[in-house]
Amino acid sequence: MISRSDGETFHLLLADRPLPYPIERTAGSANQISVCFWYAHARQPKNTFSTVVVFPESRTLHPAVFRRIETVADLLAEELARSGSLADFYELFEESESVAASLSS
């Protein structure tokens, strides 16, 4: 289980296993993976939201993928703590060092 929380205002967790992106066979191989996270924030305590992150990778169950998902969870948690919400969709870029540069909605 991959999750993040500040213990007070937000909770974020990986909702499902990584999946190839796009999932449709007719689209061909794009060498990308998508992951879905669910999150809740104290600003809207009765709602649960989701966000999808796509990043370059071709192996869905390789240990390196889960290390990258941990990094994605860290980036999303930083953004959630800073702004209180997340976009519905993000794309992770390889050579980035900040949340704003790494996650593009």
C-alpha positions, 0 to 999 in steps of 0.5 A: 500500500502506498499512501501519504498523510499529514495526519490532520488535513489530507490523506492520499493513497494509491487506488489500484495497481499500475496499468499500461497507458493507454490501455486500449490495445488498438492504441499501440504501445506508448511505453507509459504507465498510469496510476490512480490515487484517491485523496480526501482533504479537510476542506471538503471532508465528505468528499473523496477525489481521484487523480491519475498520473501518467509517466514513462515506463514500460514495466508495470510490476517491476520494483523500480516502478513502485519506487517511482510511484513512491516519488509520485505520491511524495509530489502529490502530497506536496501539492495537496499540502500546498494547494488543498486539491489536485488536478484530475490528470497529471503527466510526470516528466523525467528530468524535473526537480520541483512539483510544478515542473514535475507534474503537468496538468 
